[in-house]
Amino acid sequence: MAEEHEDPFRLRVLQALTDAIKGVTIDAGFKHDLGDYVDEGVTRERVFRGRDQFGFDDPRPMVSILEHPRALDALLAPDGDSQTIGPWEILIQGFVTDDPEHPTDPAHRLVADVIKALAIQAKRRAPDGSPDILGLGYQMPAVKDKGMKIGKPVCRPADGEISDVAFFFITLTLDLVEDVAEPFA
């Protein structure tokens, strides 16, 4: 019997992705700090999961990790297999303080750091040389060394609809192996 976890596999993937992006810190050699910080004695985050609405009192820079809206299409095509192997699209968006002259420049800088952190995770290997993307071992196989596919970033100025500050979007596609009959395994 497989080891039981408190959280289901997909949530553990999102948590590992959150931790990887939180690793973007000045001390780790990046240009930005996305690690947790203390404000008036309270630990606050800069990287969020499942959150798509923010206000001016939220920290900047900051990043949000969401399932891509296209994931809803998968609901229309269930395969009925107890083990699924396939792509899972994640949408990562980051928000920055605008540069008055060139509003998206800070978004380009932040997304470069996030991509670098993701690329480090994509190349991660276990001691035996097998893929260990996000530290999740065999459940994140390298399919032709593409177990994690990092999309091309899009940086946009504030538009008053998606954001009131400059921001970036990037897609991340993860090839997963999961046993849907054992989501906590």
Residue frames relative to the residue before (quaternion, step in Angstrom):
aa qw qx qy qz dx dy dz
M 1.0000 0.0000 0.0000 0.0000 0.00 0.00 0.00
A 0.4860 -0.6837 0.4715 0.2721 3.56 -0.96 0.91
E 0.5993 -0.5664 0.4343 0.3624 3.51 -1.24 0.58
E 0.3326 -0.7383 0.5550 0.1904 3.58 -0.93 0.93
H 0.1699 -0.7649 0.6159 0.0827 3.55 -1.06 0.85
E 0.5948 -0.5702 0.4294 0.3699 3.55 -1.23 0.42
D 0.7759 0.2777 -0.1334 0.5504 3.58 1.03 -0.83
P 0.5403 -0.6127 0.4552 0.3543 3.59 -1.11 0.58
F 0.7096 -0.4999 0.3041 0.3926 3.53 -1.25 0.58
R 0.6883 0.4846 -0.3141 0.4390 3.62 0.73 -0.95
L 0.6329 0.5012 -0.3423 0.4807 3.61 1.01 -0.67
R 0.6300 0.5226 -0.3406 0.4626 3.60 1.00 -0.72
V 0.6064 0.5307 -0.3509 0.4771 3.60 1.08 -0.67
L 0.6773 0.4842 -0.2988 0.4665 3.60 0.86 -0.92
Q 0.6297 0.5229 -0.3321 0.4688 3.60 1.04 -0.72
A 0.6542 0.4973 -0.3116 0.4770 3.60 0.98 -0.83
L 0.6300 0.5195 -0.3237 0.4780 3.59 1.04 -0.75
T 0.6222 0.5325 -0.3265 0.4719 3.59 1.02 -0.82
D 0.6678 0.5000 -0.3005 0.4623 3.59 0.87 -0.95
A 0.6382 0.5296 -0.3322 0.4493 3.60 0.99 -0.81
I 0.6920 0.4562 -0.2828 0.4827 3.59 0.92 -0.86
K 0.6088 0.5366 -0.3503 0.4676 3.60 1.10 -0.59
G 0.5850 0.5898 -0.3543 0.4295 3.56 1.27 -0.38
V 0.5044 0.6010 -0.4354 0.4413 3.57 1.30 -0.03
T 0.2577 0.7449 -0.5682 0.2363 3.56 -0.21 1.33
I 0.6310 -0.5181 0.4150 0.4014 3.54 -1.26 0.39
D 0.6564 0.5334 -0.3082 0.4354 3.58 0.94 -0.93
A 0.6935 0.4551 -0.2709 0.4884 3.60 1.16 -0.60
G 0.6425 -0.5710 0.3103 0.4060 3.59 1.27 0.20
F 0.5310 0.6098 -0.4159 0.4162 3.58 1.24 0.26
K 0.5598 -0.6157 0.4447 0.3313 3.58 -1.28 0.21
H 0.7458 0.3309 -0.1762 0.5506 3.59 1.28 -0.36
D 0.2921 -0.7221 0.5916 0.2078 3.51 -1.33 0.22
L 0.0095 -0.8049 0.5919 -0.0427 3.56 -0.49 1.26
G 0.4178 0.7065 -0.4662 0.3301 3.56 1.27 0.27
D 0.6403 -0.4933 0.4095 0.4230 3.55 -1.30 0.28
Y 0.1092 -0.7850 0.6076 0.0520 3.57 -1.19 0.55
V 0.4051 -0.6939 0.5406 0.2495 3.56 -1.26 0.36
D 0.0228 -0.7799 0.6242 -0.0416 3.53 -0.86 1.09
E 0.8316 -0.1128 0.0184 0.5435 3.56 -0.53 1.22
G 0.7421 -0.4377 0.2100 0.4621 3.55 0.93 0.97
V 0.6624 0.4702 -0.3039 0.4978 3.61 1.27 0.00
T 0.3796 -0.7110 0.5420 0.2379 3.59 -0.89 0.94
R 0.0777 -0.7967 0.5993 -0.0104 3.54 -0.82 1.10
E 0.3801 -0.7309 0.5303 0.2002 3.53 -1.23 0.55
R 0.2691 -0.7309 0.6020 0.1758 3.52 -1.36 0.38
V 0.7055 0.3487 -0.2280 0.5733 3.58 1.32 -0.21
F 0.0793 -0.8235 0.5608 -0.0334 3.54 -0.68 1.20
R 0.2449 -0.7282 0.6185 0.1649 3.56 -1.27 0.55
G 0.8677 0.1574 -0.0989 0.4611 3.54 -1.09 0.79
R 0.5984 0.5425 -0.3680 0.4607 3.57 1.17 0.36
D 0.0339 -0.8328 0.5526 -0.0035 3.57 -0.78 0.99
Q 0.6905 0.3860 -0.3014 0.5323 3.58 1.21 0.25
F 0.0083 -0.8000 0.5960 -0.0692 3.52 -0.85 1.09
G 0.2570 -0.7612 0.5746 0.1558 3.56 -1.26 0.38
F 0.7076 -0.4703 0.3219 0.4178 3.53 -1.31 0.07
D 0.6350 0.5167 -0.3473 0.4574 3.61 1.19 -0.27
D 0.5131 0.6089 -0.4339 0.4216 3.61 1.26 0.00
P 0.5642 -0.6297 0.4088 0.3436 3.59 -1.09 0.66
R 0.0710 -0.7426 0.6600 0.0890 3.52 -1.29 0.43
P 0.4809 -0.2166 -0.8465 0.0729 1.46 -1.82 1.70
M 0.0170 -0.7743 0.6324 0.0175 3.53 -1.29 0.45
V 0.2251 -0.7680 0.5925 0.0918 3.54 -1.28 0.53
S 0.1354 -0.7656 0.6244 0.0751 3.54 -1.17 0.72
I 0.1985 -0.7666 0.6053 0.0814 3.55 -1.04 0.92
L 0.0454 0.8044 -0.5852 0.0918 3.56 -0.69 1.15
E 0.4937 -0.5679 0.5305 0.3903 3.55 -1.23 0.29
H 0.5234 -0.6413 0.4607 0.3204 3.54 -0.99 0.86
P 0.5555 -0.6228 0.4254 0.3502 3.63 -0.94 0.78
R 0.5815 0.5821 -0.3828 0.4201 3.62 1.13 -0.48
A 0.5074 0.6547 -0.4250 0.3650 3.61 1.20 -0.35
L 0.5583 0.6074 -0.3884 0.4105 3.59 1.16 -0.47
D 0.5687 0.6025 -0.3764 0.4146 3.60 1.15 -0.55
A 0.6073 0.5796 -0.3523 0.4136 3.58 1.08 -0.69
L 0.5750 0.5983 -0.3777 0.4108 3.58 1.15 -0.50
L 0.6618 0.5215 -0.2988 0.4482 3.57 1.15 -0.54
A 0.7778 0.3022 -0.1522 0.5297 3.59 1.23 -0.29
P 0.0528 0.8096 -0.5826 0.0474 3.63 0.54 1.07
D 0.3074 -0.7812 0.5167 0.1682 3.56 -1.02 0.77
G 0.4245 -0.7518 0.4283 0.2667 3.60 1.24 -0.20
D 0.5138 0.6370 -0.4220 0.3901 3.61 1.25 -0.04
S 0.4672 -0.6893 0.4704 0.2921 3.59 -1.03 0.72
Q 0.7352 0.2636 -0.2072 0.5891 3.58 1.22 -0.31
T 0.1068 -0.7881 0.6031 0.0608 3.54 -0.87 0.95
I 0.0695 -0.7410 0.6672 0.0308 3.49 -1.15 0.79
G 0.4696 0.6914 -0.4563 0.3054 3.53 -0.60 1.01
P 0.6880 -0.5132 0.3426 0.3821 3.51 -1.34 0.09
W 0.1022 -0.7424 0.6599 0.0546 3.51 -1.26 0.67
E 0.2280 -0.8044 0.5379 0.1076 3.57 -0.57 1.15
I 0.1088 -0.7664 0.6329 0.0137 3.50 -0.93 1.06
L 0.2236 -0.7478 0.6107 0.1333 3.55 -1.10 0.74
I 0.0915 -0.7775 0.6218 0.0224 3.55 -0.79 1.07
Q 0.0002 0.7914 -0.6110 0.0168 3.55 -0.84 0.96
G 0.1350 -0.7930 0.5921 0.0483 3.52 -1.08 0.80
F 0.2013 -0.7813 0.5857 0.0774 3.53 -1.11 0.75
V 0.0912 -0.8083 0.5815 -0.0121 3.55 -0.96 0.95
T 0.5237 -0.5599 0.5131 0.3860 3.53 -1.35 0.07
D 0.4864 -0.6978 0.4471 0.2770 3.57 -0.76 1.05
D 0.3565 -0.6240 0.6445 0.2611 3.49 -1.33 0.54
P 0.4837 -0.7029 0.4232 0.3048 3.66 -0.65 1.00
E 0.7236 0.4298 -0.2505 0.4785 3.61 1.01 -0.73
H 0.7916 0.0963 -0.0003 0.6034 3.57 1.00 -0.90
P 0.2300 -0.8628 0.4272 0.1418 3.60 0.43 1.24
T 0.7469 0.4187 -0.2546 0.4494 3.64 0.93 -0.70
D 0.4173 0.7209 -0.4731 0.2870 3.62 1.20 -0.13
P 0.6759 0.4773 -0.3264 0.4570 3.66 0.82 -0.81
A 0.6170 0.5365 -0.3503 0.4569 3.61 1.09 -0.62
H 0.6298 0.5219 -0.3308 0.4706 3.61 1.02 -0.76
R 0.6596 0.5056 -0.3122 0.4602 3.60 0.98 -0.80
L 0.6737 0.4956 -0.3003 0.4586 3.58 0.91 -0.91
V 0.6707 0.4908 -0.3187 0.4557 3.61 0.85 -0.87
A 0.5906 0.5568 -0.3750 0.4478 3.61 1.08 -0.58
D 0.6563 0.4948 -0.3117 0.4767 3.61 0.97 -0.80
V 0.6528 0.5087 -0.3189 0.4619 3.61 0.95 -0.86
I 0.6468 0.5077 -0.3199 0.4707 3.60 0.95 -0.84
K 0.6296 0.5301 -0.3382 0.4563 3.59 0.97 -0.80
A 0.6603 0.5006 -0.3081 0.4674 3.61 0.92 -0.87
L 0.6549 0.5008 -0.3100 0.4735 3.60 1.00 -0.79
A 0.6390 0.5304 -0.3237 0.4534 3.59 0.98 -0.83
I 0.6076 0.5388 -0.3477 0.4686 3.59 1.05 -0.71
Q 0.6758 0.4878 -0.2904 0.4701 3.59 0.94 -0.89
A 0.6342 0.5508 -0.3284 0.4320 3.59 1.03 -0.80
K 0.7206 0.4300 -0.2368 0.4897 3.59 1.12 -0.67
R 0.4310 0.7345 -0.4422 0.2815 3.58 1.26 -0.14
R 0.0900 -0.8008 0.5921 0.0032 3.57 -0.97 0.94
A 0.4785 -0.6260 0.5394 0.2969 3.53 -1.24 0.62
P 0.6991 -0.4696 0.3193 0.4346 3.63 -1.20 0.28
D 0.6910 0.4624 -0.2892 0.4743 3.61 1.08 -0.61
G 0.6000 -0.5997 0.3412 0.4049 3.59 1.29 0.10
S 0.5273 0.6287 -0.4189 0.3889 3.59 1.24 -0.10
P 0.6343 -0.5393 0.3790 0.4039 3.60 -1.16 0.50
D 0.0112 -0.7807 0.6247 -0.0137 3.57 -1.07 0.80
I 0.0321 0.8418 -0.5349 0.0652 3.54 0.93 0.99
L 0.8452 0.0157 -0.0834 0.5277 3.55 -0.84 1.10
G 0.5846 -0.6010 0.3695 0.4006 3.61 1.21 0.36
L 0.5489 0.6468 -0.3739 0.3750 3.60 1.24 0.36
G 0.4421 -0.7575 0.4133 0.2449 3.58 1.27 0.32
Y 0.8714 -0.0982 0.0743 0.4749 3.52 -1.12 -0.83
Q 0.6120 0.5792 -0.3644 0.3964 3.61 1.11 -0.48
M 0.7090 0.3024 -0.2293 0.5944 3.56 1.31 -0.06
P 0.0497 -0.8509 0.5219 0.0344 3.62 0.41 1.15
A 0.3891 -0.6624 0.5764 0.2785 3.51 -1.22 0.51
V 0.1258 -0.7765 0.6158 0.0442 3.54 -0.40 1.22
K 0.7917 -0.1660 0.0324 0.5870 3.54 -0.23 1.35
D 0.6151 -0.5699 0.3098 0.4482 3.58 1.10 0.86
K 0.5871 0.5448 -0.3865 0.4573 3.56 1.05 0.72
G 0.1716 0.8149 -0.5330 0.1500 3.62 0.99 0.77
M 0.7418 0.1685 -0.1248 0.6370 3.54 1.27 -0.43
K 0.0779 -0.7975 0.5982 0.0115 3.56 -0.63 1.13
I 0.2036 -0.7861 0.5784 0.0776 3.55 -0.61 1.20
G 0.3449 -0.7661 0.5124 0.1775 3.56 -0.67 1.13
K 0.6110 -0.5304 0.4329 0.3974 3.52 -1.33 0.06
P 0.4311 -0.7200 0.4775 0.2601 3.59 -0.84 0.91
V 0.1586 -0.7287 0.6566 0.1133 3.52 -1.31 0.53
C 0.1010 -0.7877 0.6068 0.0334 3.59 -0.73 1.09
R 0.0497 -0.8167 0.5741 -0.0323 3.54 -0.85 1.02
P 0.4690 -0.6443 0.5126 0.3196 3.57 -1.18 0.54
A 0.6890 -0.4252 0.3639 0.4605 3.55 -1.30 0.18
D 0.0874 -0.8194 0.5657 0.0305 3.56 -0.95 0.87
G 0.4767 -0.6969 0.4234 0.3283 3.59 1.27 -0.03
E 0.6795 0.4406 -0.2901 0.5100 3.58 1.27 -0.04
I 0.7519 0.2767 -0.1593 0.5768 3.57 0.73 -1.07
S 0.8098 -0.0844 0.1077 0.5706 3.56 0.92 -0.91
D 0.3806 -0.7037 0.5538 0.2309 3.53 -1.24 0.55
V 0.6982 0.3236 -0.2503 0.5875 3.56 1.35 0.20
A 0.6463 -0.4930 0.3906 0.4321 3.58 -1.26 0.24
F 0.0170 -0.8110 0.5830 -0.0460 3.55 -1.09 0.76
F 0.2353 -0.7359 0.6064 0.1881 3.54 -1.36 0.13
F 0.1872 -0.7095 0.6632 0.1471 3.49 -1.42 0.39
I 0.0755 0.7524 -0.6543 0.0111 3.52 -1.20 0.58
T 0.2830 -0.7332 0.5844 0.2021 3.56 -1.05 0.70
L 0.1156 -0.7472 0.6518 0.0588 3.49 -1.23 0.65
T 0.0973 -0.7875 0.6071 0.0411 3.57 -0.73 1.04
L 0.1335 -0.7945 0.5919 0.0250 3.52 -0.78 1.14
D 0.2790 -0.7192 0.6091 0.1841 3.57 -0.95 0.89
L 0.0786 -0.8273 0.5559 -0.0176 3.55 -0.54 1.23
V 0.1483 -0.6945 0.6868 0.1548 3.48 -1.36 0.42
E 0.1551 0.7990 -0.5675 0.1245 3.57 -0.59 1.08
D 0.3448 -0.6951 0.5938 0.2128 3.52 -1.20 0.66
V 0.2899 -0.8045 0.4913 0.1657 3.57 -0.21 1.26
A 0.6031 0.5423 -0.3609 0.4604 3.58 1.22 -0.32
E 0.7591 0.2567 -0.1447 0.5805 3.60 1.27 -0.36
P 0.0314 -0.8621 0.5049 0.0286 3.64 0.57 1.06
F 0.6998 0.4480 -0.2689 0.4871 3.61 1.18 -0.47
A 0.4867 0.6660 -0.4330 0.3634 3.60 1.26 0.13
